[in-house]
Amino acid sequence: MNISVIIPSFNSDDLVFNLLSHIFMGEIACDFEIIVVSHGNIQELGACKEKFPQVTYISEPLGHGYGKYCNIGWRASQGDNI
């Protein structure tokens, strides 16, 4: 795995959906993974999960903050570059 992209999400399901749509719209010339770390309510990302099943979705309790969500995604990642 070349690249891991970590997307922390807090009540931003529409933004995450738009971001994933743009990422998967084009040709990407490397091996990559995308990890979305959400604030406990992974159901809000239902549309993303349906359209982008290749993305890893992690649900964490509310209140951890941006840095903690990034670290959780980093621990779950398998890429050489994060």
C-alpha positions as CSV (number, residue, x, y, z in Angstrom):
1,M,0.0,0.0,0.0
2,N,1.5,3.3,-1.0
3,I,-0.8,6.0,0.5
4,S,-3.3,6.1,3.3
5,V,-5.7,9.0,3.4
6,I,-7.3,9.7,6.8
7,I,-10.5,11.8,6.9
8,P,-11.7,12.8,10.4
9,S,-15.5,13.5,10.2
10,F,-17.7,15.4,12.7
11,N,-21.2,16.0,11.5
12,S,-19.9,16.4,7.9
13,D,-21.5,13.6,6.0
14,D,-22.2,15.8,3.0
15,L,-18.7,17.1,2.8
16,V,-17.2,13.6,3.1
17,F,-19.5,12.3,0.4
18,N,-18.4,15.2,-1.9
19,L,-14.8,14.6,-1.1
20,L,-15.0,10.9,-1.8
21,S,-16.9,11.5,-5.0
22,H,-14.1,13.7,-6.3
23,I,-11.3,11.3,-5.2
24,F,-12.9,8.4,-7.1
25,M,-13.9,10.5,-10.1
26,G,-10.5,10.3,-11.7
27,E,-7.7,7.9,-12.4
28,I,-5.3,7.4,-9.5
29,A,-1.9,6.0,-10.5
30,C,-1.0,4.6,-7.1
31,D,-2.3,2.0,-4.6
32,F,-4.2,3.8,-1.8
33,E,-6.7,3.4,1.0
34,I,-9.1,5.8,2.5
35,I,-10.1,5.7,6.2
36,V,-13.0,7.9,7.5
37,V,-13.1,8.2,11.3
38,S,-16.5,9.4,12.4
39,H,-17.8,10.7,15.8
40,G,-19.8,7.7,16.9
41,N,-22.7,8.0,14.6
42,I,-21.5,6.0,11.5
43,Q,-25.2,5.9,10.3
44,E,-24.8,9.5,9.2
45,L,-22.3,8.3,6.6
46,G,-24.9,5.7,5.1
47,A,-24.8,7.3,1.6
48,C,-21.0,7.1,1.6
49,K,-21.0,3.5,2.8
50,E,-23.4,2.6,0.0
51,K,-21.5,4.3,-2.8
52,F,-17.9,3.8,-1.6
53,P,-17.8,0.4,0.1
54,Q,-14.0,0.2,-0.5
55,V,-13.5,2.9,2.1
56,T,-12.8,1.9,5.7
57,Y,-15.2,3.5,8.2
58,I,-14.4,3.7,11.9
59,S,-16.8,5.0,14.5
60,E,-15.5,6.6,17.7
61,P,-17.2,8.2,20.6
62,L,-18.0,11.9,20.5
63,G,-15.5,14.3,22.2
64,H,-12.1,12.9,21.2
65,G,-11.2,15.7,18.9
66,Y,-9.4,16.1,15.6
67,G,-6.0,14.8,16.7
68,K,-7.4,11.7,18.4
69,Y,-9.4,10.9,15.2
70,C,-6.3,11.3,13.1
71,N,-4.3,9.0,15.4
72,I,-7.1,6.4,15.3
73,G,-7.0,6.5,11.5
74,W,-3.2,6.2,11.5
75,R,-3.3,3.1,13.7
76,A,-5.8,1.5,11.3
77,S,-3.8,2.5,8.2
78,Q,-1.5,0.2,6.2
79,G,0.1,2.7,3.8
80,D,3.7,3.6,3.6
81,N,2.8,7.3,3.5
82,I,0.0,8.8,5.5
